[in-house]
Amino acid sequence: MTTQTGEPLDFPIPRDTPLDPPRIYSELRRECPVRRVRLYNGRTPWLVTRYADVRTVLSDPRFSSVRSWPYQPSASRSAAERGEKSFTAMDPPEHTRFRKQLARYFSVKQVQALRPAVEQIVDRQLSVINAAEQPLDLVSRFAFPVASQAMCELIGVPYADHEWFESLAHVRSIMNADPDDADHATEELLDYVDRLVGQKLERRSGDLTSRLVTDLLEPGLVAREELVPIIRLLLTAGYETTATMIGTGVFVLLNHPDQLERVRTDRTLLPGTVEELLRYISMLHTTIVRVAKQRVDLGGSRVEPGDGMIVTPAAANKDPDRFPDPDHFDITRDARGHIAFGYGVHQCLGQQVARLELEIVFDRLLDRLPGLRLAVDPDRVEFNDSNLVGVAALPVAW
């Protein structure tokens, strides 16, 4: 095992261009795939950039997700101080209890049952923008309304509340948000979901919250204080990531007209197009964190018990050892195995919902807005500055 010399790199590392991970990740993958970095608080966890090593950290039980470990890394002070206990920050067997209870609601069969509702939402929103003046912002007028309505439909949240909970979710996503603001937003969201659970206890329908109340809460399989953070996570994480992928995915396709034309004329390429977009768009600016529970030799470095670990899906998804010519966008590539949804026992529970929404959205856009084009030069498209990197606004015409 090697002993590293030199100063740790400051982290997070700025991007050179919005859609690409920092160029230094390529150098690190080649020369030092497990490298010390320095966080805002002076701590020096390991940064993991190689695909194989990232999968190891995310799946090996020698690494822990529990946030109470003293050196569990956080990229910013606000992220460190969001005091919410989530099953995503648990290890087996505690994590397994929650994951097993929830997985059945997100099977392929269960998710496909959502298709008619999602198609109706997408078609309705496309009718709205078709009647609007051009150009318009596809992010605010289409991507966010579609993703938000779909999540409200799934969870059982009144869509009338969407602007309120979206604003709170946005506070939580800001890279350097004031910790007090982030904590306040978290508490507001948890209180809201707790009231929602109370309402479902009195009156239920076919939404996911009602089913969780009936199947898990009332039989005592989970406590109310355990269920509320789970629903909060599903509500806020589910819509913002999908909305960002919709807007940014359209931007990428419009900038690759040859690829766009291929999927337009052959819709069997649509599932592969979605997978390649998920791989190609390095949406997470920050990362997934773990702590080593015991000594591990990884990527040529010796990791000691208690060492913090930062893994970068953005770097892993551009690893040429796994995805040849990784900076080339190719919808015919077999992009399965990407780490956009994580890996291992903590892999994103709602990933099939996201895939369903994205496939329906791109299919309908190709049909109903065949002349869709950017209304500004690509260099003038604005990108957001948060934990989710993507287009902030996308002026389009058709």
C-alpha positions in Angstrom: 0.0 0.0 0.0 1.2 3.5 -0.8 1.6 6.4 1.6 0.4 9.7 0.1 2.5 12.8 0.3 1.5 16.4 -0.3 -1.4 18.4 0.8 -5.0 17.0 0.6 -7.1 18.6 -2.1 -9.8 21.0 -1.0 -13.2 19.5 -1.5 -15.7 20.0 -3.1 -13.7 20.5 -6.2 -15.1 23.1 -8.6 -16.3 21.9 -12.0 -14.7 23.2 -15.1 -17.9 23.0 -17.0 -21.4 22.5 -15.5 -22.2 19.1 -17.1 -18.8 17.5 -16.6 -17.2 16.4 -13.3 -13.9 18.2 -12.5 -11.1 17.3 -14.9 -8.9 16.3 -12.1 -11.1 13.3 -11.4 -9.6 11.7 -14.6 -6.1 12.3 -13.3 -7.0 10.9 -9.9 -8.6 7.7 -11.4 -5.3 7.0 -13.2 -2.8 8.0 -10.6 -4.4 8.0 -7.2 -8.0 6.7 -7.2 -8.3 6.8 -3.4 -7.0 10.3 -2.4 -7.1 12.4 0.8 -9.2 15.6 0.5 -9.8 18.4 2.9 -13.3 19.5 3.9 -14.6 22.9 5.2 -14.0 21.7 8.8 -10.4 20.6 8.3 -11.2 16.9 8.2 -9.4 14.8 5.6 -11.5 11.9 4.3 -10.7 9.7 1.3 -12.1 10.7 -2.1 -12.8 7.6 -4.2 -13.0 8.1 -8.0 -12.7 4.8 -9.7 -15.8 2.8 -10.7 -14.7 -0.5 -9.1 -13.6 1.2 -5.9 -16.8 3.2 -5.7 -18.9 0.0 -6.0 -16.8 -1.6 -3.2 -17.3 1.3 -0.8 -21.1 1.3 -1.5 -21.6 -2.4 -1.1 -18.9 -3.7 1.3 -20.2 -4.1 4.9 -16.8 -2.8 6.2 -18.1 0.7 5.3 -20.9 2.3 7.3 -23.6 4.8 6.4 -24.5 5.7 10.1 -24.1 9.4 10.6 -23.3 9.1 14.3 -19.7 7.9 13.5 -17.4 10.7 14.6 -15.7 11.2 11.3 -18.7 10.7 8.9 -17.8 13.4 6.3 -20.1 16.2 5.1 -19.2 18.5 2.2 -20.7 21.5 3.9 -21.7 22.6 7.4 -25.4 22.8 6.4 -25.3 19.2 5.2 -23.7 18.1 8.5 -26.3 19.7 10.7 -29.5 18.4 9.1 -30.5 16.5 12.2 -33.0 14.1 10.7 -32.8 10.3 11.2 -33.3 8.6 7.9 -33.1 4.9 7.0 -30.7 5.9 4.3 -28.2 6.6 7.1 -28.5 3.2 8.7 -26.6 -0.1 8.3 -28.1 -3.6 8.2 -29.9 -5.1 10.0 -31.7 -1.9 11.1 -31.7 -0.6 7.5 -32.8 -4.0 6.2 -36.0 -3.8 8.3 -37.1 -0.6 6.6 -35.8 -1.5 3.1 -37.6 -4.8 3.1 -40.9 -3.2 4.1 -40.7 -0.5 1.5 -39.3 -2.4 -1.5 -42.6 -4.0 -2.5 -44.2 -0.6 -3.2 -41.4 0.2 -5.8 -41.3 -3.1 -7.8 -41.5 -2.9 -11.6 -45.1 -4.1 -11.5 -46.2 -1.6 -8.9 -44.4 1.3 -10.7 -45.9 0.3 -14.1 -49.4 0.7 -12.5 -48.5 4.4 -12.3 -48.1 4.7 -16.1 -51.6 5.9 -17.0 -51.5 8.7 -14.3 -48.1 9.9 -15.3 -49.1 9.9 -19.0 -52.1 12.0 -18.2 -50.0 14.4 -16.2 -47.4 14.8 -19.0 -50.1 15.2 -21.7 -52.0 17.8 -19.7 -48.8 19.9 -19.1 -47.9 19.6 -22.8 -51.3 20.9 -23.7 -50.7 23.9 -21.4 -47.4 24.8 -22.9 -48.6 24.2 -26.5 -51.1 26.9 -25.9 -48.5 29.3 -24.4 -46.5 32.0 -26.1 -43.0 31.1 -27.4 -40.3 30.9 -26.3 -40.8 29.6 -22.8 -38.8 28.1 -20.0 -39.1 24.3 -20.2 -37.8 23.8 -16.7 -40.3 26.0 -14.8 -43.2 25.4 -17.2 -42.9 21.7 -17.8 -40.1 19.8 -16.0 -40.9 20.9 -12.5 -44.8 20.8 -12.9 -44.6 17.3 -14.3 -42.3 15.9 -11.7 -44.1 17.6 -8.8 -47.5 16.5 -9.9 -46.4 13.0 -10.4 -44.8 12.9 -6.9 -48.0 14.4 -5.4 -50.0 11.8 -7.1 -47.8 9.0 -5.8 -47.5 10.2 -2.3 -51.0 11.6 -1.8 -50.0 15.2 -1.3 -52.4 18.0 -2.5 -50.8 19.7 -5.5 -51.9 23.0 -4.1 -49.1 22.7 -1.6 -46.4 22.1 -4.1 -44.8 25.6 -4.2 -44.5 25.6 -0.4 -42.8 22.2 -0.1 -40.6 22.8 -3.2 -39.3 26.0 -1.7 -38.3 24.2 1.5 -36.7 21.3 -0.5 -34.7 23.9 -2.5 -33.3 25.4 0.8 -32.0 21.9 1.7 -30.4 21.4 -1.7 -28.3 24.6 -1.6 -24.6 23.8 -1.3 -23.7 26.3 1.3 -27.1 26.9 2.9 -27.2 28.5 6.3 -27.5 25.5 8.7 -30.3 27.2 10.7 -32.2 27.7 7.4 -31.6 24.0 6.4 -32.7 22.7 9.8 -35.8 24.9 9.8 -36.8 23.7 6.3 -36.3 20.1 7.5 -38.5 20.6 10.6 -41.2 22.3 8.5 -41.2 19.4 6.0 -41.3 16.8 8.8 -44.2 18.6 10.5 -46.1 18.8 7.2 -45.6 15.1 6.5 -46.7 14.3 10.1 -49.9 16.1 9.6 -50.4 14.3 6.3 -50.0 10.9 8.1 -52.5 12.1 10.6 -55.0 12.9 7.8 -54.5 9.5 6.2 -55.2 7.8 9.5 -58.6 9.4 9.4 -59.3 9.2 5.7 -57.4 7.1 3.1 -57.3 6.7 -0.6 -55.1 4.6 -3.0 -51.9 6.8 -2.6 -48.6 5.5 -1.2 -49.0 7.3 2.2 -52.4 5.7 2.8 -50.9 2.3 1.9 -48.0 2.8 4.2 -50.3 3.9 7.0 -52.5 0.8 6.5 -49.8 -1.8 5.9 -47.0 -0.6 8.2 -48.0 2.0 10.7 -51.3 0.5 12.0 -49.9 -3.0 12.4 -47.0 -1.6 14.4 -44.3 -2.6 11.8 -43.0 1.0 11.9 -43.5 3.8 14.3 -44.9 7.1 13.3 -41.7 8.9 14.0 -39.9 6.4 11.7 -42.5 6.6 8.9 -42.6 10.4 8.7 -38.9 10.9 7.6 -39.3 8.1 5.0 -42.2 9.9 3.4 -40.4 13.3 3.6 -37.5 11.8 1.7 -39.7 10.2 -1.0 -41.5 13.5 -1.4 -38.6 15.9 -1.8 -35.9 13.7 -3.3 -38.2 12.2 -5.8 -39.5 15.3 -7.6 -36.4 17.5 -7.7 -34.0 15.0 -9.1 -36.5 13.9 -11.8 -37.3 17.5 -12.7 -33.6 18.3 -13.0 -33.0 15.3 -15.2 -35.9 16.2 -17.5 -34.6 19.7 -18.2 -31.0 18.7 -18.4 -31.8 15.7 -20.5 -33.6 17.8 -23.1 -30.6 20.2 -23.2 -28.2 17.3 -23.8 -30.4 15.8 -26.6 -30.9 19.1 -28.3 -27.1 19.5 -28.3 -26.7 16.0 -29.9 -29.2 16.3 -32.8 -27.9 13.0 -34.4 -28.7 11.1 -31.3 -32.1 12.9 -30.9 -33.0 11.9 -34.5 -32.1 8.3 -33.9 -34.4 7.9 -30.9 -37.1 10.0 -32.6 -37.2 7.4 -35.5 -36.6 4.3 -33.3 -38.4 4.4 -30.0 -37.0 1.1 -29.0 -33.9 3.1 -28.2 -35.8 5.1 -25.6 -34.9 3.0 -22.5 -31.2 3.0 -23.5 -31.4 6.8 -24.1 -32.7 7.3 -20.5 -29.9 5.1 -19.1 -27.2 6.9 -21.1 -28.6 10.3 -20.0 -28.4 9.1 -16.4 -24.8 8.0 -16.9 -23.7 11.0 -18.9 -25.2 13.8 -16.9 -23.1 14.1 -13.7 -25.9 15.6 -11.7 -24.7 15.1 -8.1 -22.2 17.9 -7.3 -21.7 16.5 -3.8 -21.3 12.9 -3.0 -22.2 9.8 -1.1 -20.4 9.3 2.2 -19.4 6.4 4.3 -17.0 5.6 7.2 -14.6 2.6 7.3 -15.4 0.3 10.2 -12.2 -1.6 9.9 -8.9 -1.5 8.0 -9.4 -1.8 4.2 -6.8 -1.8 1.4 -8.5 0.1 -1.4 -7.2 1.5 -4.7 -3.6 1.4 -3.6 -4.2 3.1 -0.3 -4.7 1.8 3.3 -7.9 3.0 4.9 -8.0 2.8 8.7 -11.0 2.3 10.9 -12.9 5.5 11.4 -11.6 7.1 8.2 -14.3 9.0 6.3 -15.0 8.0 2.7 -16.4 10.2 -0.1 -17.5 8.4 -3.3 -18.2 10.2 -6.5 -20.8 8.7 -8.9 -19.9 11.5 -11.4 -16.4 10.2 -11.6 -17.4 6.5 -11.6 -19.8 7.0 -14.4 -17.0 8.6 -16.5 -14.5 5.8 -15.8 -13.2 4.5 -19.2 -12.4 1.1 -17.7 -16.2 0.6 -17.3 -17.6 2.9 -20.0 -15.2 3.2 -23.1 -15.0 6.7 -24.5 -17.0 8.0 -21.5 -17.2 11.6 -22.5 -19.0 10.6 -25.7 -22.9 10.7 -25.5 -24.1 7.5 -27.2 -27.7 6.3 -26.8 -26.8 2.9 -28.2 -24.2 2.3 -25.5 -25.0 -0.3 -22.8 -25.0 2.2 -19.9 -26.6 -0.2 -17.5 -24.5 -0.5 -14.4 -24.1 3.3 -14.0 -24.1 4.6 -10.4 -26.6 7.5 -10.9 -28.9 5.8 -8.5 -26.1 4.6 -6.2 -25.2 1.0 -5.6 -25.6 -1.7 -3.0 -28.2 -1.9 -0.2 -28.8 1.9 -0.3 -29.4 2.0 -4.1 -32.2 4.5 -4.8 -35.6 3.0 -3.9 -37.5 5.1 -6.4 -35.3 4.6 -9.4 -38.0 2.7 -11.4 -40.4 5.6 -10.8 -37.8 8.0 -12.2 -37.1 5.8 -15.3 -40.9 5.6 -16.0 -41.3 9.3 -15.8 -38.3 10.0 -18.0 -39.3 7.5 -20.7 -42.8 8.9 -20.8 -41.6 12.5 -20.9 -39.1 12.1 -23.7 -41.6 9.9 -25.7 -44.3 12.5 -25.5 -42.0 15.5 -26.2 -40.8 13.8 -29.4 -44.4 13.2 -30.5 -46.0 16.5 -29.5 -43.1 19.0 -29.9 -41.3 17.6 -32.9 -39.7 20.9 -33.7 -38.4 21.5 -30.2 -35.2 23.6 -30.2 -33.2 25.9 -28.0 -34.3 29.6 -28.2 -30.9 30.8 -27.1 -27.3 29.9 -27.8 -26.3 26.9 -25.7 -23.6 28.9 -24.0 -26.3 31.2 -22.6 -28.2 28.5 -20.8 -28.1 29.0 -17.1 -27.1 26.2 -14.7 -28.1 26.0 -11.0 -25.6 26.1 -8.1 -26.8 23.4 -5.7 -26.2 19.8 -4.8 -28.0 18.9 -8.0 -26.2 20.4 -11.0 -28.5 20.9 -14.0 -30.1 23.6 -16.2 -31.8 26.3 -14.1 -33.8 27.5 -17.1 -34.2 26.2 -20.6 -35.7 28.7 -23.1 -37.2 26.7 -26.0 -39.4 27.1 -29.0 -40.9 24.6 -31.5 
